[in-house]
Amino acid sequence: MSRFYSPTPIPNQQRWALPDAVFHHAIRVLRLSIDDEITLFDGSSTEYHVKIVSVTKQAAEVVLIAQSTENRESPLTISLAQALLNHDKMDWVIQKAVELGVKEIMPLMTERSMVKLTQDKVKPRVERWLNIAISACEQSGRNHIPIIHTPQSLESWTSHLSIDKKVVLHPQASVTMRELTYQKGESVVFAVGPEGGFSPEEMTLLARYQFSSIRLGPRVLRTETAGLAILSVAQQLWGDFTS
């Protein structure tokens, strides 16, 4: 059954009109029609199973069949700080990170980033990333939309960061993920550098802010692979991959 995110709170009533964004996707794009059933969610823990009962060129109405409270969120409060990548790679990382259960995604502007965003491109790019995150929630069954932050410089980001455990991936680190200590309930952020990695100066900055350096095995992973790999390992070791 198709799932759709409602950007406005779902009303406490038996029948209502679909929000414009849902109407466009469900009716105009997917060509759903009267008597088709869909699932709606609005960012709370509640899902709404509804049936389409009225369709015009401009609007559609649904009636409530059932509602349920579903918690498919990871037990980990986990964030990914990803150095900016080109369009397709960044889109892919955001989509998959959401599927893997991140609570926040923090795009970083770093010394070796190949992508440089001008001020006029920041807002539309963040809106694009948010839409990708919403689509990933619709597909994966998540009811809560992760936070997608505006890109920041590494220095600005680290100076305002308030997270229990801070980790940076580095292929020459001596510590592996299994050796990293974790206490249940801790918030965790994984920082992943650009194609050329964090510069020595950036690694010094991260160490100053108590980031632990870890490696992921003997092979050097591409930046778009590394973040998703570490999220998967975290879910296996500490999260819900085994539940």
Salt bridges, closest charged atoms under 4 A:
GLU37 OE1 - HIS49 NE2 2.77
GLU47 OE2 - ARG3 NH2 2.96
GLU47 OE2 - ARG72 NH1 2.46
GLU61 OE1 - ARG15 NH2 2.75
GLU73 OE1 - ARG142 NH2 2.62
ASP91 OD2 - ARG128 NH2 2.49
GLU99 OE2 - LYS96 NZ 3.47
GLU104 OE1 - HIS149 NE2 2.45
GLU224 OE2 - LYS89 NZ 3.79
